Amino acid sequence: MRFIFVFVFFTLIFNEAVSQEKYLPGYVKTLDGEIVPGLIDYRNWDNNPKNVFFKQEQQGIAEVYKALDIAEFGVLDEIYVGAVVEKEVTTNTVYVHSESSALQVRMDTVFLQTLVGGEKSLLGMKSSGKQNFYIKEGNNYTLLKYKWFLVEQNGTQLKDENLTYKRQLASYLGNCLHMIAPLEGASYDSKSLENIFLKYYECTGGVPAFRKVREKVIVELGIVTGASSTSLSFYQTEGFEDLLSFNFPSTYDLVAGVFLDVLLPRNERKWSIYNELLYTSYTVSGSFQDITNENDYRNVEGKLGFGYLKVNNMLRYRYQLDNFKVFVNGGISNGFALSETNKKSTFRKFYTSETNDDGKILKETRSYEQGVIIGLGATKGRLTGEFRYERGNGMSAYTAFGVRVERYFLLLNYRLN
């Protein structure tokens, strides 16, 4: 099962890498300043492109341009300029971080994206998830310098920042008094820096020649219905042998809930964060006989079931095929028990003595279940179908007794907006 999901996921990623040309009207600007209209293979790039495919007519032969082959290209509301620039390359993560304020800079040949263009211009570059910003000075593009790093103070590591970019912007944008406060509060991200430039044009009474329209997150809401198949298995069962004897069968139940899908900007919105609030339940019944002889035996019947409110959070990747989309997703599930069925009835005969005892299959249970989820499906219009697999850690409150809950879902979603 897991192999199938992994195979589908990497098949989609491979197809994404080698196909799906999408030529849209655009232009290239030659090094001599000539504007050549035509068609650009547009990929809604998240990281700045290293090259661009261009052809002058639909049936023409595509030419590939690198950053120093042309001065500029444009498609839709995006403009990229070729340049040789410095870029800050420090790797800062939770696990790997710098303890120096000095920037790690190297030269690179890139396409910079114009965010605000005009008398004063702001450009950006995203490479391997790291963002750098630039200002245009004459024919050159100057890196706005920023870096965060860690310093040790009284035995504790604290975050500090190299904020050179604020001084650079103060010098670049002049002495407009209205700029002082915004610059002090500016952060090193595209939204904040774009607002600084717009305030500059507002202050000077000018209008930018170009402004990149920011792509917003799209949120889709809808309802979820479907069916589930649930099976229980047990391990580390010493002292809980009766549970194995029940040999509980799989159970089939209905599920229902709501979803909220957050479609992320760029990459043609192929990636999203998919969230669900789902009600799912199961009840399994079983019985067994423990016979020594006709005068010494017991009959045991049991029923075990839970109803959960599940909070599911997944990362989803979708891929366009003709007039519908296919997708794979994976993530985590957090279930909170709303109801519990936990019964065991034992009839015992020992020669002339007969007894009936009622109790619980598990004396102690927990109301919280965690699990992992993988799924694949297809979307057309407002409807989505999905086949999903979930593995949870069950209801056992005993560290020495493990439960594995496996669920298979067939789901149908309807998008409301």
DAUR-V705120 format. One record per residue. N is the residue number from 0. RES is the residue in one letter. SS is DSSP state (helix for helix, strand for strand, loop for the rest). PHI is phi in whole degrees, 0 to 359 (999 if undefined). NEAR is the number of other C-alpha atoms within 8 Angstrom. Layout:
N/RES/SS/PHI/NEAR
N/RES/SS/PHI/NEAR
This chain:
0/M/loop/999/4
1/R/helix/297/5
2/F/helix/300/6
3/I/helix/299/7
4/F/helix/296/12
5/V/helix/297/8
6/F/helix/299/8
7/V/helix/298/9
8/F/helix/300/9
9/F/helix/288/8
10/T/helix/296/8
11/L/helix/295/9
12/I/helix/297/8
13/F/helix/296/8
14/N/helix/299/9
15/E/helix/298/9
16/A/helix/287/6
17/V/helix/248/6
18/S/loop/221/6
19/Q/loop/65/6
20/E/loop/295/7
21/K/loop/216/8
22/Y/strand/275/9
23/L/strand/237/10
24/P/strand/303/10
25/G/strand/195/12
26/Y/strand/203/13
27/V/strand/235/14
28/K/strand/248/13
29/T/loop/288/12
30/L/loop/294/8
31/D/loop/272/5
32/G/loop/93/7
33/E/loop/280/7
34/I/strand/269/8
35/V/strand/247/9
36/P/strand/286/9
37/G/strand/174/12
38/L/strand/232/14
39/I/strand/250/15
40/D/strand/285/11
41/Y/loop/266/10
42/R/loop/243/8
43/N/loop/49/7
44/W/loop/300/9
45/D/loop/275/7
46/N/loop/273/9
47/N/loop/304/12
48/P/loop/291/8
49/K/loop/270/8
50/N/strand/208/9
51/V/strand/220/10
52/F/strand/262/10
53/F/strand/221/13
54/K/strand/218/12
55/Q/loop/279/9
56/E/loop/214/7
57/Q/loop/303/7
58/Q/loop/268/4
59/G/loop/283/7
60/I/loop/272/5
61/A/loop/284/7
62/E/strand/250/7
63/V/strand/252/8
64/Y/strand/242/11
65/K/strand/261/10
66/A/loop/298/14
67/L/loop/266/9
68/D/loop/278/9
69/I/loop/224/13
70/A/loop/277/14
71/E/strand/193/11
72/F/strand/217/12
73/G/strand/221/11
74/V/strand/205/12
75/L/loop/51/7
76/D/loop/253/7
77/E/strand/239/9
78/I/strand/234/10
79/Y/strand/237/11
80/V/strand/242/12
81/G/strand/277/15
82/A/strand/200/12
83/V/strand/255/8
84/V/strand/222/11
85/E/strand/279/10
86/K/strand/219/10
87/E/strand/275/10
88/V/loop/239/9
89/T/loop/301/8
90/T/loop/268/7
91/N/loop/237/10
92/T/loop/226/6
93/V/loop/298/5
94/Y/loop/261/5
95/V/loop/236/7
96/H/loop/210/10
97/S/loop/265/11
98/E/loop/243/7
99/S/loop/234/8
100/S/loop/281/10
101/A/loop/289/6
102/L/loop/286/11
103/Q/loop/260/7
104/V/strand/243/8
105/R/strand/219/8
106/M/strand/277/8
107/D/strand/208/8
108/T/strand/256/10
109/V/strand/217/12
110/F/strand/262/14
111/L/strand/270/12
112/Q/strand/268/12
113/T/strand/283/15
114/L/strand/262/12
115/V/strand/225/15
116/G/strand/240/12
117/G/loop/153/9
118/E/loop/304/6
119/K/loop/239/10
120/S/loop/239/12
121/L/strand/241/14
122/L/strand/230/13
123/G/strand/224/13
124/M/strand/218/12
125/K/strand/243/11
126/S/strand/222/8
127/S/loop/54/5
128/G/loop/82/6
129/K/strand/260/7
130/Q/strand/257/9
131/N/strand/231/11
132/F/strand/235/11
133/Y/strand/220/11
134/I/strand/244/12
135/K/strand/263/12
136/E/strand/235/7
137/G/loop/67/4
138/N/loop/261/5
139/N/strand/250/6
140/Y/strand/239/10
141/T/strand/256/10
142/L/strand/292/11
143/L/strand/279/11
144/K/loop/270/10
145/Y/loop/209/11
146/K/strand/199/11
147/W/strand/255/11
148/F/strand/207/13
149/L/strand/250/12
150/V/strand/236/10
151/E/strand/262/8
152/Q/strand/221/7
153/N/loop/54/4
154/G/loop/80/5
155/T/strand/243/6
156/Q/strand/273/8
157/L/strand/239/8
158/K/strand/280/8
159/D/strand/230/8
160/E/strand/222/9
161/N/strand/268/10
162/L/loop/253/9
163/T/helix/305/9
164/Y/helix/300/9
165/K/helix/292/10
166/R/helix/292/8
167/Q/helix/299/9
168/L/helix/292/9
169/A/helix/300/12
170/S/helix/288/8
171/Y/helix/290/6
172/L/loop/266/9
173/G/loop/86/6
174/N/loop/253/7
175/C/loop/298/10
176/L/loop/299/5
177/H/loop/289/8
178/M/helix/270/13
179/I/helix/298/9
180/A/helix/295/7
181/P/helix/301/9
182/L/helix/294/11
183/E/helix/298/7
184/G/loop/266/6
185/A/loop/288/10
186/S/loop/249/6
187/Y/loop/272/7
188/D/loop/212/7
189/S/helix/298/8
190/K/helix/297/6
191/S/helix/295/10
192/L/helix/291/11
193/E/helix/300/11
194/N/helix/298/8
195/I/helix/300/12
196/F/helix/292/12
197/L/helix/294/9
198/K/helix/293/10
199/Y/helix/297/11
200/Y/helix/295/11
201/E/helix/296/9
202/C/helix/294/10
203/T/helix/271/7
204/G/loop/79/6
205/G/loop/265/7
206/V/loop/228/7
207/P/loop/296/11
208/A/loop/290/8
209/F/strand/208/8
210/R/strand/219/9
211/K/loop/289/9
212/V/loop/286/5
213/R/loop/286/4
214/E/loop/279/6
215/K/loop/259/6
216/V/loop/293/8
217/I/strand/255/8
218/V/strand/247/8
219/E/strand/249/11
220/L/strand/242/11
221/G/strand/187/12
222/I/strand/246/12
223/V/strand/235/14
224/T/strand/224/11
225/G/strand/161/11
226/A/strand/227/11
227/S/strand/229/13
228/S/strand/241/11
229/T/strand/239/12
230/S/strand/226/11
231/L/strand/248/10
232/S/strand/222/7
233/F/strand/233/11
234/Y/strand/215/7
235/Q/loop/52/7
236/T/loop/261/11
237/E/loop/301/6
238/G/loop/93/4
239/F/loop/231/8
240/E/helix/298/8
241/D/helix/301/6
242/L/helix/298/9
243/L/helix/293/9
244/S/helix/293/8
245/F/helix/296/12
246/N/loop/50/8
247/F/loop/301/9
248/P/loop/278/8
249/S/loop/291/9
250/T/strand/234/10
251/Y/strand/240/9
252/D/strand/216/10
253/L/strand/270/10
254/V/strand/231/13
255/A/strand/203/11
256/G/strand/178/11
257/V/strand/229/11
258/F/strand/227/12
259/L/strand/224/11
260/D/strand/249/11
261/V/strand/260/11
262/L/strand/276/13
263/L/loop/277/12
264/P/loop/295/10
265/R/loop/70/9
266/N/helix/52/10
267/E/helix/55/7
268/R/helix/55/9
269/K/loop/286/11
270/W/strand/255/11
271/S/strand/211/12
272/I/strand/254/12
273/Y/strand/260/12
274/N/strand/233/11
275/E/strand/226/12
276/L/strand/241/11
277/L/strand/230/13
278/Y/strand/261/11
279/T/strand/220/13
280/S/strand/212/11
281/Y/strand/205/11
282/T/strand/217/10
283/V/strand/242/11
284/S/strand/232/11
285/G/strand/199/11
286/S/strand/206/11
287/F/strand/203/9
288/Q/strand/241/8
289/D/strand/242/7
290/I/strand/247/8
291/T/strand/266/7
292/N/strand/202/6
293/E/loop/293/6
294/N/loop/251/9
295/D/strand/219/11
296/Y/strand/200/13
297/R/strand/217/11
298/N/strand/247/11
299/V/strand/236/11
300/E/strand/239/12
301/G/strand/216/13
302/K/strand/219/13
303/L/strand/223/12
304/G/strand/200/11
305/F/strand/217/12
306/G/strand/246/12
307/Y/strand/241/12
308/L/strand/262/12
309/K/strand/259/13
310/V/strand/252/11
311/N/strand/253/12
312/N/strand/231/11
313/M/strand/222/12
314/L/strand/261/11
315/R/strand/243/13
316/Y/strand/241/10
317/R/strand/242/10
318/Y/strand/221/10
319/Q/strand/281/8
320/L/strand/230/7
321/D/loop/52/5
322/N/loop/255/6
323/F/strand/214/10
324/K/strand/239/12
325/V/strand/251/12
326/F/strand/209/12
327/V/strand/231/14
328/N/strand/212/11
329/G/strand/205/11
330/G/strand/177/11
331/I/strand/235/11
332/S/strand/233/12
333/N/strand/236/11
334/G/strand/250/11
335/F/strand/240/10
336/A/strand/291/12
337/L/strand/258/9
338/S/strand/214/7
339/E/strand/216/9
340/T/strand/242/9
341/N/strand/209/11
342/K/strand/229/11
343/K/strand/218/12
344/S/strand/239/11
345/T/strand/237/11
346/F/strand/257/11
347/R/strand/239/11
348/K/strand/239/12
349/F/strand/228/9
350/Y/loop/57/7
351/T/loop/271/6
352/S/strand/264/6
353/E/strand/230/9
354/T/strand/224/7
355/N/strand/237/8
356/D/strand/237/7
357/D/strand/246/8
358/G/strand/199/7
359/K/loop/243/8
360/I/loop/296/11
361/L/loop/241/7
362/K/loop/292/5
363/E/loop/233/7
364/T/strand/230/9
365/R/loop/241/8
366/S/loop/261/8
367/Y/strand/237/9
368/E/strand/236/13
369/Q/strand/251/11
370/G/strand/202/11
371/V/strand/245/11
372/I/strand/228/13
373/I/strand/224/12
374/G/strand/201/12
375/L/strand/215/12
376/G/strand/188/11
377/A/strand/215/11
378/T/strand/233/12
379/K/strand/220/9
380/G/loop/62/5
381/R/loop/270/9
382/L/strand/259/10
383/T/strand/226/11
384/G/strand/248/11
385/E/strand/216/12
386/F/strand/253/11
387/R/strand/225/12
388/Y/strand/239/11
389/E/strand/227/11
390/R/strand/237/11
391/G/strand/243/11
392/N/loop/263/11
393/G/loop/73/10
394/M/loop/251/10
395/S/strand/290/12
396/A/loop/264/7
397/Y/loop/262/8
398/T/loop/290/6
399/A/loop/268/6
400/F/loop/222/12
401/G/strand/255/13
402/V/strand/234/12
403/R/strand/243/11
404/V/strand/252/12
405/E/strand/247/11
406/R/strand/233/11
407/Y/strand/242/11
408/F/strand/238/12
409/L/strand/244/11
410/L/strand/239/12
411/L/strand/233/11
412/N/strand/251/12
413/Y/strand/234/10
414/R/strand/278/10
415/L/loop/271/8
416/N/loop/240/5
